[in-house]
Amino acid sequence: MEKFVYWLGFLTYCFLVIFIGWRGYRRLRHVDDADMDFWAAGKSLSSGAVGLSISASFMSISWSCVYTVQLFYWYGLSALWLVPIPWLLTMAGFYFLAPHFRRLHAFSQPEMVARRFGPENRKLIAVPVAFVFLVWAGAEIYAAARVLAPILDTPFVVALAIVAGVVSVYSYLGGFSAVVTTDRVQFALVAFFILAITGLALKGVFSQYTFSEAAAQLVPPPKNLEADALSLWAVSPALIFMTLVAYLPGWLVETDIWLRIQAARDLIAARRGVMIAAINSLIFLAILPAVIALSSYVLYPPLHGVIPSALEDGAAIFAVLMQDHAPVALNIVLTIGLAAAAMSTIDTCANVVALSLSYDILEPWLRRRRVSLSPQVLARWMSAAAVLLAFVYALFTESLWDIFYLSSGILTTTVFLPVAAVFLQDASAAQVKSAAVTGFLATFFFYTLERQGISPLWEPAWLSATGLGYILWAFIAGGVAFVLAGWFTPKRSVSA
């Protein structure tokens, strides 16, 4: 009976978001510029819609509910350097760059690069962007199924398929407008979910200990037994430096946030939306995950650096807290919150994949060949296909650490320089192409060397210890290619 009630709550939420997508489908049939409305929600988003949509996209199972909490459990408070601080710096960057982004007469970054440097460079940016967001969508489907499968008492693959199937349906029906609309509902549910888990964790701790007794129970973090759990320096300076190198440049050209800034009704709405997202980031990506992880230190302490097996290396903290401390009625609501957390990120990432493949690659290709095909029809099918591709990727996902560093690293090594070149007066098309191709190939080349244990033979010890040297070398390689191409080619860009 208990499992039936969980299923009832979960399926009710699934039908709700599909209904929202269906309403968007009916509205789009009567819109003149349906293609732009499908991708940009009519460029009419309020500051609240922008802020809550950005917030819902990062308040995810893989990001807020698994990975960040896992990092705080591994490193204590010093995990602030590994996600929350870089993300807050990114929000500050978007706030100050929003006027420059909105002045550009292009909707996507590949389109923007193509207007300045020629159409052949459009797909060079669209492909890595699609790859990165496909990986992120797959990671979220994987993380969602890991948490939902035991709660719903269903096989892992079935949970994967249901989550992916529901998102593909409402993304097909409503496009970006449906994504943003469902994001508002999902934000409220995810916020409640994280707040409820925080309450459960604190209740579990203070039902056994006073505040001072609980603080005394905090053992050294598993990843650094010589540090204190409340220290800000359990993470090495080298790892902090490499995290900033890997994340900041790529996140500053992150397409899903870019889309929301472009879809805002004006600059004021865009900036206020970013401020709302920054405040939510502080609460739901820094403060509450830290409280949950440190409470779990007390409830499920690591023994001499060994994490209890029930926590699955820290990835299952939320599921264990729900099972051990939540009543059945609350667990039903929390199950819906889990589904909302997953779908809000999956639909955002899949929307970017579809935009890159459809709007930036297939539509221009079809126009050049004078093939008559409705852009909206193509967009719909590509939106659904993007989720299904992410589902296939999720079947082979294992490590969120590798996923987030490698994918964010590709944004840094492959997309950042070409997008930044748009703002450089003397940059050339050859420089953009050289940087994009070199950065992308170098990332996988040096990543392979790192995983084969070859890089540590010649890397400095401080860099080798991070396991992230491949991002630095690929970024340098892309930069060198950009400079060399500038020496040997004319400084001439291509006008739109």
C-alpha positions as CSV (number, residue, x, y, z in Angstrom):
1,M,0.0,0.0,0.0
2,E,2.8,2.4,0.9
3,K,4.5,1.9,-2.5
4,F,1.1,2.4,-4.2
5,V,0.7,5.8,-2.6
6,Y,4.3,6.8,-3.6
7,W,3.5,5.9,-7.2
8,L,0.2,7.8,-7.1
9,G,1.9,11.0,-6.0
10,F,4.7,10.6,-8.5
11,L,2.4,9.9,-11.5
12,T,0.1,12.8,-10.5
13,Y,3.0,15.1,-10.8
14,C,4.0,13.6,-14.2
15,F,0.5,14.2,-15.5
16,L,0.6,17.8,-14.2
17,V,3.7,18.7,-16.2
18,I,2.4,16.9,-19.3
19,F,-0.8,19.0,-19.0
20,I,1.3,22.2,-18.8
21,G,3.1,21.1,-22.0
22,W,-0.2,20.4,-23.7
23,R,-1.5,23.9,-22.9
24,G,1.7,25.3,-24.4
25,Y,1.1,23.2,-27.5
26,R,-2.4,24.6,-28.0
27,R,-1.2,28.2,-27.5
28,L,1.7,27.8,-30.0
29,R,-0.7,26.7,-32.7
30,H,-2.0,30.2,-32.8
31,V,1.2,32.2,-32.6
32,D,2.5,33.8,-35.7
33,D,6.3,33.5,-34.9
34,A,5.9,30.1,-33.4
35,D,9.5,29.0,-34.0
36,M,10.9,31.9,-31.9
37,D,8.2,31.5,-29.3
38,F,9.0,27.8,-29.1
39,W,12.7,28.5,-28.3
40,A,12.4,31.9,-26.5
41,A,9.0,32.0,-24.9
42,G,8.2,35.1,-26.9
43,K,11.1,37.1,-25.2
44,S,8.6,38.2,-22.6
45,L,9.8,36.6,-19.4
46,S,9.4,38.6,-16.2
47,S,12.3,38.9,-13.6
48,G,10.6,36.3,-11.5
49,A,10.2,33.8,-14.3
50,V,13.9,34.3,-15.3
51,G,15.1,34.0,-11.7
52,L,13.0,31.0,-10.8
53,S,13.8,29.2,-14.1
54,I,17.5,29.6,-13.6
55,S,17.1,28.5,-9.9
56,A,15.1,25.4,-10.8
57,S,17.7,24.4,-13.4
58,F,20.6,24.2,-10.8
59,M,18.4,23.0,-7.9
60,S,18.6,19.5,-9.2
61,I,19.1,16.0,-7.9
62,S,22.5,15.6,-9.4
63,W,23.6,19.1,-8.6
64,S,22.0,20.3,-5.3
65,C,20.7,17.1,-3.9
66,V,23.6,14.7,-4.6
67,Y,26.8,16.2,-5.8
68,T,27.0,19.3,-3.7
69,V,25.9,17.5,-0.5
70,Q,28.4,14.7,-1.4
71,L,31.2,17.3,-1.7
72,F,30.3,18.8,1.7
73,Y,30.3,15.3,3.2
74,W,33.7,14.7,1.6
75,Y,35.4,18.0,2.5
76,G,33.3,19.7,5.1
77,L,32.8,23.5,4.8
78,S,35.7,23.8,2.4
79,A,33.5,22.3,-0.3
80,L,32.2,25.8,-0.7
81,W,35.1,26.3,-3.1
82,L,34.1,23.4,-5.3
83,V,30.6,24.5,-6.4
84,P,28.9,27.3,-4.4
85,I,31.6,30.0,-4.7
86,P,32.3,29.4,-8.4
87,W,28.6,29.5,-9.1
88,L,28.0,32.7,-7.2
89,L,30.9,34.3,-9.0
90,T,29.2,33.1,-12.3
91,M,26.0,34.8,-11.2
92,A,27.9,38.0,-10.6
93,G,29.4,37.7,-14.0
94,F,26.0,37.3,-15.7
95,Y,24.6,40.3,-13.9
96,F,27.4,42.6,-15.2
97,L,27.5,41.0,-18.7
98,A,23.7,41.0,-19.3
99,P,23.7,44.3,-21.1
100,H,26.4,43.1,-23.5
101,F,24.5,39.8,-24.2
102,R,21.2,41.5,-24.9
103,R,22.8,43.9,-27.4
104,L,23.8,41.1,-29.6
105,H,21.5,40.4,-32.5
106,A,21.5,36.6,-32.0
107,F,19.6,34.2,-29.8
108,S,22.1,31.4,-29.3
109,Q,25.9,31.5,-28.9
110,P,26.6,29.5,-32.1
111,E,24.3,31.9,-34.0
112,M,26.2,34.9,-32.5
113,V,29.6,33.4,-33.5
114,A,28.3,32.7,-37.0
115,R,27.1,36.3,-37.5
116,R,30.6,37.6,-36.7
117,F,32.8,34.8,-38.1
118,G,30.8,33.0,-40.7
119,P,28.3,30.1,-40.8
120,E,31.0,27.3,-40.9
121,N,31.9,28.2,-37.3
122,R,28.3,27.9,-36.1
123,K,28.3,24.1,-35.9
124,L,31.8,24.1,-34.3
125,I,30.2,25.7,-31.3
126,A,26.8,24.0,-31.5
127,V,28.3,20.5,-31.3
128,P,30.3,20.9,-28.1
129,V,27.4,22.8,-26.5
130,A,25.0,20.0,-27.4
131,F,27.5,17.4,-26.1
132,V,27.9,19.2,-22.7
133,F,24.2,19.6,-22.1
134,L,23.5,16.1,-23.3
135,V,25.9,14.8,-20.6
136,W,24.3,17.0,-17.9
137,A,20.8,15.8,-18.9
138,G,22.0,12.2,-18.8
139,A,23.6,12.7,-15.4
140,E,20.4,14.1,-14.0
141,I,18.3,11.2,-15.3
142,Y,20.9,8.8,-13.8
143,A,20.8,10.6,-10.4
144,A,17.0,10.8,-10.4
145,A,16.7,7.1,-11.1
146,R,19.3,6.2,-8.4
147,V,17.1,8.0,-5.8
148,L,13.6,7.2,-7.1
149,A,14.0,3.5,-7.9
150,P,14.3,2.2,-4.3
151,I,11.5,4.6,-3.2
152,L,9.1,3.4,-5.9
153,D,10.4,-0.1,-5.6
154,T,11.0,-0.4,-9.3
155,P,14.0,-1.5,-11.4
156,F,16.6,1.2,-12.1
157,V,16.1,1.1,-15.8
158,V,12.3,1.5,-15.4
159,A,12.8,4.7,-13.3
160,L,15.2,6.0,-15.9
161,A,12.7,5.4,-18.7
162,I,9.7,7.0,-16.9
163,V,11.6,10.2,-16.0
164,A,13.0,10.5,-19.5
165,G,9.7,9.7,-21.2
166,V,7.7,12.3,-19.2
167,V,10.2,15.1,-19.9
168,S,10.4,14.2,-23.6
169,V,6.6,14.5,-23.9
170,Y,6.1,17.9,-22.3
171,S,9.3,19.3,-24.0
172,Y,7.9,18.1,-27.4
173,L,4.5,19.7,-26.7
174,G,5.4,23.1,-25.2
175,G,9.1,23.9,-26.0
176,F,11.0,26.5,-24.0
177,S,7.8,28.1,-22.8
178,A,6.7,24.8,-21.2
179,V,10.2,24.4,-19.7
180,V,10.0,27.8,-18.0
181,T,6.4,27.3,-16.9
182,T,7.1,23.9,-15.3
183,D,10.3,25.4,-13.8
184,R,8.1,27.6,-11.6
185,V,6.2,24.7,-10.3
186,Q,9.4,22.7,-9.9
187,F,11.2,25.4,-8.1
188,A,8.5,25.5,-5.4
189,L,8.6,21.7,-5.0
190,V,12.3,21.5,-5.0
191,A,12.7,24.3,-2.5
192,F,10.2,22.5,-0.2
193,F,12.1,19.2,-0.8
194,I,15.5,20.6,0.2
195,L,14.0,22.5,3.2
196,A,12.2,19.4,4.4
197,I,15.3,17.3,4.1
198,T,17.3,19.9,6.1
199,G,14.6,19.9,8.7
200,L,14.7,16.1,8.9
201,A,18.5,16.1,9.2
202,L,18.4,18.7,12.0
203,K,15.6,16.9,13.8
204,G,17.6,13.7,13.7
205,V,20.7,15.4,15.2
206,F,19.0,17.4,17.9
207,S,16.8,14.5,19.0
208,Q,20.1,12.9,20.2
209,Y,22.5,15.7,20.9
210,T,22.7,19.3,22.0
211,F,24.3,21.8,19.7
212,S,27.7,21.6,21.5
213,E,27.5,17.8,21.6
214,A,26.7,17.6,17.9
215,A,29.6,19.9,17.1
216,A,31.9,17.6,19.1
217,Q,30.8,14.7,16.9
218,L,32.2,16.3,13.7
219,V,35.1,14.1,12.7
220,P,37.7,15.0,10.0
221,P,36.3,15.0,6.5
222,P,36.9,11.6,4.6
223,K,39.0,13.3,1.9
224,N,41.3,15.0,4.3
225,L,41.8,13.4,7.7
226,E,44.2,16.1,8.8
227,A,41.7,18.9,8.5
228,D,38.7,20.0,10.5
229,A,35.2,19.6,9.1
230,L,34.5,23.3,9.7
231,S,37.7,24.4,8.1
232,L,37.6,26.3,4.8
233,W,40.9,24.8,3.7
234,A,40.4,21.0,3.8
235,V,40.4,21.3,0.0
236,S,43.9,22.0,-1.4
237,P,44.7,25.4,-2.9
238,A,45.6,23.5,-6.1
239,L,42.1,21.9,-6.4
240,I,40.5,25.3,-5.7
241,F,42.5,26.9,-8.4
242,M,41.8,24.2,-10.9
243,T,38.1,24.2,-10.1
244,L,37.9,27.9,-10.8
245,V,39.9,27.4,-14.1
246,A,37.6,24.5,-15.1
247,Y,34.3,26.1,-14.1
248,L,34.3,29.9,-14.4
249,P,35.1,30.5,-18.1
250,G,32.7,27.8,-19.3
251,W,29.9,28.7,-16.9
252,L,30.0,32.3,-18.1
253,V,29.0,31.2,-21.5
254,E,26.5,28.6,-20.3
255,T,23.7,28.4,-22.8
256,D,20.8,27.8,-20.5
257,I,21.4,31.0,-18.5
258,W,22.1,32.9,-21.7
259,L,18.7,31.8,-23.1
260,R,16.9,33.1,-20.0
261,I,18.7,36.4,-20.2
262,Q,17.8,36.7,-23.8
263,A,14.2,35.7,-23.3
264,A,13.6,38.3,-20.6
265,R,11.3,41.1,-21.6
266,D,14.0,43.8,-20.9
267,L,17.4,44.3,-19.3
268,I,15.9,45.2,-15.9
269,A,14.0,41.9,-15.8
270,A,17.1,40.0,-16.9
271,R,19.3,41.5,-14.2
272,R,16.7,41.1,-11.5
273,G,16.2,37.5,-12.5
274,V,19.9,36.9,-12.1
275,M,19.8,38.5,-8.7
276,I,16.9,36.2,-7.7
277,A,18.9,33.2,-8.9
278,A,22.0,34.3,-7.0
279,I,20.0,34.6,-3.7
280,N,18.5,31.1,-4.3
281,S,22.0,29.8,-5.1
282,L,23.3,31.0,-1.7
283,I,20.4,29.3,0.1
284,F,19.9,26.1,-1.9
285,L,23.4,25.5,-3.2
286,A,25.5,26.6,-0.3
287,I,23.8,26.9,3.1
288,L,21.3,24.1,3.1
289,P,23.5,21.4,1.4
290,A,26.2,22.2,4.0
291,V,23.7,21.8,6.9
292,I,22.5,18.5,5.4
293,A,26.0,17.1,4.9
294,L,27.3,18.2,8.3
295,S,24.1,16.8,10.0
296,S,24.8,13.5,8.2
297,Y,28.3,13.6,9.6
298,V,26.7,13.3,13.0
299,L,24.0,10.8,12.1
300,Y,26.2,8.6,9.8
301,P,29.8,9.4,10.7
302,P,32.7,8.2,8.6
303,L,35.0,5.9,10.5
304,H,38.6,6.8,9.9
305,G,37.8,8.2,6.5
306,V,35.6,5.3,5.5
307,I,32.0,6.4,4.5
308,P,29.2,4.1,5.7
309,S,28.1,1.8,2.8
310,A,24.5,2.8,3.1
311,L,25.4,6.3,2.0
312,E,27.0,5.0,-1.2
313,D,30.1,7.3,-1.0
314,G,27.8,10.1,0.0
315,A,25.5,10.0,-3.0
316,A,22.6,8.4,-1.2
317,I,22.4,10.8,1.8
318,F,19.0,12.2,0.7
319,A,17.5,8.7,0.2
320,V,18.8,7.5,3.6
321,L,17.5,10.5,5.4
322,M,14.1,10.0,3.9
323,Q,14.0,6.4,4.7
324,D,15.2,6.8,8.3
325,H,13.6,10.1,9.4
326,A,10.5,10.9,7.3
327,P,6.9,9.7,7.9
328,V,5.1,8.1,5.0
329,A,2.9,11.1,4.3
330,L,5.9,13.4,4.0
331,N,7.8,10.9,1.9
332,I,5.0,11.0,-0.7
333,V,5.5,14.8,-1.0
334,L,9.2,14.4,-1.0
335,T,9.0,11.9,-3.8
336,I,7.2,14.5,-5.9
337,G,9.9,16.9,-5.0
338,L,12.6,14.5,-6.2
339,A,10.8,14.2,-9.5
340,A,10.5,17.9,-9.8
341,A,14.2,18.4,-9.0
342,A,15.1,15.9,-11.7
343,M,12.8,17.1,-14.4
344,S,13.6,20.8,-14.0
345,T,17.2,20.2,-14.9
346,I,16.6,17.5,-17.5
347,D,14.2,19.7,-19.5
348,T,16.6,22.7,-19.3
349,C,19.6,20.7,-20.6
350,A,17.6,18.8,-23.2
351,N,16.2,22.1,-24.5
352,V,19.7,23.4,-25.0
353,V,20.7,20.2,-26.8
354,A,17.7,20.5,-29.1
355,L,18.3,24.2,-29.7
356,S,21.9,23.5,-30.7
357,L,21.1,20.6,-33.0
358,S,17.9,22.0,-34.5
359,Y,18.2,25.8,-34.5
360,D,22.0,26.0,-35.1
361,I,22.7,23.0,-37.3
362,L,19.7,21.4,-39.0
363,E,17.6,24.5,-39.8
364,P,20.4,26.4,-41.5
365,W,21.4,23.2,-43.4
366,L,17.8,22.8,-44.6
367,R,17.4,26.4,-45.6
368,R,20.6,26.2,-47.7
369,R,19.1,23.2,-49.6
370,R,15.7,24.8,-49.8
371,V,14.1,21.9,-48.0
372,S,10.6,22.8,-46.9
373,L,10.1,21.7,-43.3
374,S,8.4,23.6,-40.5
375,P,11.0,24.7,-38.0
376,Q,8.5,24.2,-35.2
377,V,8.0,20.6,-36.2
378,L,11.7,20.0,-36.4
379,A,12.1,21.7,-33.0
380,R,9.5,19.6,-31.3
381,W,11.0,16.3,-32.5
382,M,14.5,17.4,-31.7
383,S,13.4,18.3,-28.2
384,A,12.0,14.8,-27.6
385,A,15.0,13.2,-29.2
386,A,17.4,15.1,-27.0
387,V,15.8,13.6,-23.9
388,L,16.0,10.1,-25.4
389,L,19.7,10.6,-26.2
390,A,20.3,11.7,-22.6
391,F,18.4,8.5,-21.5
392,V,20.8,6.4,-23.5
393,Y,23.8,8.3,-22.0
394,A,22.4,7.8,-18.5
395,L,22.6,4.0,-18.9
396,F,26.4,4.3,-19.0
397,T,26.9,7.0,-16.3
398,E,29.0,6.2,-13.3
399,S,30.8,9.2,-11.7
400,L,29.2,12.7,-11.2
401,W,32.7,14.0,-10.4
402,D,34.0,13.2,-13.8
403,I,30.8,14.3,-15.5
404,F,30.7,17.8,-14.1
405,Y,34.4,18.6,-14.4
406,L,34.8,17.1,-17.9
407,S,31.7,18.7,-19.3
408,S,32.3,22.1,-17.7
409,G,35.9,21.8,-18.8
410,I,34.7,21.5,-22.5
411,L,32.7,24.7,-22.1
412,T,35.9,26.3,-20.9
413,T,38.3,24.8,-23.4
414,T,36.1,24.9,-26.5
415,V,33.3,27.4,-26.2
416,F,34.7,30.2,-24.1
417,L,37.4,31.6,-26.4
418,P,35.1,31.6,-29.6
419,V,32.4,33.4,-27.7
420,A,34.8,35.9,-26.1
421,A,36.3,36.5,-29.6
422,V,32.9,38.1,-30.6
423,F,33.8,41.0,-28.3
424,L,37.4,41.3,-29.7
425,Q,37.7,43.8,-32.5
426,D,40.6,42.2,-34.3
427,A,39.6,38.5,-33.9
428,S,39.3,36.4,-37.1
429,A,37.3,33.4,-38.2
430,A,40.4,31.3,-38.4
431,Q,41.2,32.0,-34.8
432,V,37.7,30.9,-33.7
433,K,37.9,27.7,-35.7
434,S,41.4,26.9,-34.5
435,A,40.5,27.5,-30.8
436,A,37.3,25.5,-30.9
437,V,38.8,22.5,-32.7
438,T,42.0,22.4,-30.8
439,G,40.3,22.9,-27.4
440,F,37.8,20.2,-28.0
441,L,40.3,17.6,-29.2
442,A,42.9,18.5,-26.7
443,T,40.4,18.1,-23.8
444,F,39.8,14.4,-24.7
445,F,43.5,13.8,-25.5
446,F,44.8,15.1,-22.2
447,Y,41.8,13.5,-20.3
448,T,42.9,10.1,-21.8
449,L,46.5,10.7,-20.7
450,E,45.3,11.7,-17.2
451,R,43.1,8.6,-16.8
452,Q,45.9,6.3,-18.2
453,G,48.3,7.6,-15.5
454,I,50.6,9.2,-18.1
455,S,50.2,12.9,-17.2
456,P,51.5,12.5,-13.7
457,L,54.8,11.5,-15.1
458,W,55.5,15.0,-16.3
459,E,52.9,17.3,-14.5
460,P,53.9,19.2,-11.4
461,A,52.9,17.2,-8.3
462,W,50.4,19.9,-7.2
463,L,48.6,19.7,-10.5
464,S,48.7,15.9,-10.8
465,A,47.1,15.6,-7.3
466,T,44.0,17.4,-8.5
467,G,43.4,15.0,-11.4
468,L,42.2,18.0,-13.5
469,G,45.4,18.9,-15.3
470,Y,43.8,17.9,-18.6
471,I,41.5,21.0,-18.5
472,L,44.4,23.4,-17.9
473,W,46.5,21.9,-20.8
474,A,43.5,21.9,-23.2
475,F,42.7,25.5,-22.3
476,I,46.3,26.5,-22.9
477,A,46.3,24.5,-26.2
478,G,43.2,26.3,-27.4
479,G,44.7,29.7,-26.4
480,V,47.9,28.9,-28.3
481,A,46.0,27.9,-31.3
482,F,43.9,31.1,-31.1
483,V,47.1,33.2,-31.0
484,L,49.0,31.4,-33.7
485,A,46.0,31.5,-36.1
486,G,45.9,35.3,-35.5
487,W,49.6,35.6,-36.6
488,F,49.1,33.7,-39.8
489,T,45.7,34.9,-41.0
490,P,44.2,38.3,-41.8
491,K,42.3,40.0,-39.0
492,R,38.9,40.0,-40.9
493,S,35.6,38.9,-39.5
494,V,32.5,38.0,-41.4
495,S,29.5,40.3,-41.2
496,A,26.0,38.9,-40.7
